[in-house]
Amino acid sequence: DPASTAILAAALKDKSGRVRLAAARALARRHEPESTIALKALLEKAPPPELSLVAQAGLAERGEEVDLGLADLTLGQGDPELKSLALRVLSAARRPEALELLSKAMRNDASRRIRVEAAAAIIVRLRRVEAPR
C-alpha cells in the first residue's frame, strides 16, 4: 500500500530513534519501489549503524547493491545484535566479498552464536547459487 509506505518513509525522520528503527524495519520487509527509494534516501544521510544495517539488509534482500564496509566493521565489534544484522546484509549481498566476510566470521568470531549464524548464511547463499533460475 503506497499510502502506508509514505507514512513509514516520513517516520524515518522522526525524533525518536525507536520510531525510525521500527519504520526502517517495516520498509525493509516491503518490496514496492517506494520502500526501496525511502531506504536508499535513508542511507544517503549516514544514519546510525543499526538503522543503516537494517536498511542495507532490506535493500540487499531485494537484489540492490549495498556497501559492505559497515557490515565488515560491525563484525569486528562486540555487539552480537549488530553482528547478526551485519550477517543478514552479507547473506543477502550478491558480491563475492560477502561470502569471504561470512567465511571469516564463521572461522574467527569469538561468539559461537555468530559463528553458527555465519555458517547458516553461507548455506543460504550456496543454495541460492545452486537453485535453478
Solvent accessible surface area in square Angstrom, and as a share of the most:
residue,aa,sasa,rsa
1,D,106,0.55
2,P,89,0.56
3,A,65,0.50
4,S,31,0.20
5,T,1,0.01
6,A,63,0.49
7,I,122,0.62
8,L,34,0.17
9,A,30,0.23
10,A,64,0.50
11,A,23,0.18
12,L,15,0.08
13,K,152,0.64
14,D,56,0.29
15,K,198,0.84
16,S,44,0.29
17,G,39,0.37
18,R,209,0.76
19,V,61,0.35
20,R,58,0.21
21,L,29,0.14
22,A,60,0.47
23,A,2,0.02
24,A,0,0.00
25,R,101,0.37
26,A,18,0.14
27,L,0,0.00
28,A,2,0.02
29,R,166,0.61
30,R,62,0.23
31,H,119,0.53
32,E,43,0.19
33,P,93,0.58
34,E,76,0.34
35,S,0,0.00
36,T,18,0.11
37,I,117,0.59
38,A,11,0.08
39,L,0,0.00
40,K,85,0.36
41,A,41,0.32
42,L,13,0.06
43,L,45,0.22
44,E,147,0.66
45,K,130,0.55
46,A,88,0.68
47,P,24,0.15
48,P,75,0.47
49,P,67,0.42
50,E,61,0.27
51,L,10,0.05
52,S,9,0.06
53,L,0,0.00
54,V,0,0.00
55,A,0,0.00
56,Q,13,0.06
57,A,0,0.00
58,G,0,0.00
59,L,4,0.02
60,A,0,0.00
61,E,75,0.34
62,R,48,0.17
63,G,36,0.35
64,E,53,0.24
65,E,120,0.54
66,V,13,0.07
67,D,97,0.50
68,L,7,0.03
69,G,34,0.33
70,L,44,0.22
71,A,0,0.00
72,D,57,0.30
73,L,122,0.61
74,T,6,0.03
75,L,24,0.12
76,G,66,0.63
77,Q,104,0.46
78,G,68,0.66
79,D,61,0.32
80,P,55,0.35
81,E,104,0.47
82,L,37,0.18
83,K,19,0.08
84,S,24,0.15
85,L,22,0.11
86,A,0,0.00
87,L,5,0.02
88,R,80,0.29
89,V,0,0.00
90,L,0,0.00
91,S,17,0.11
92,A,7,0.05
93,A,4,0.03
94,R,127,0.46
95,R,75,0.27
96,P,94,0.59
97,E,69,0.31
98,A,0,0.00
99,L,61,0.30
100,E,117,0.52
101,L,26,0.13
102,L,0,0.00
103,S,29,0.19
104,K,103,0.44
105,A,8,0.06
106,M,69,0.31
107,R,151,0.55
108,N,100,0.51
109,D,16,0.08
110,A,104,0.81
111,S,36,0.23
112,R,178,0.65
113,R,101,0.37
114,I,0,0.00
115,R,78,0.28
116,V,89,0.51
117,E,54,0.24
118,A,0,0.00
119,A,29,0.22
120,A,50,0.38
121,A,10,0.08
122,I,22,0.11
123,I,85,0.43
124,V,77,0.44
125,R,20,0.07
126,L,84,0.42
127,R,165,0.60
128,R,75,0.27
129,V,105,0.60
130,E,138,0.62
131,A,50,0.39
132,P,132,0.83
133,R,252,0.92
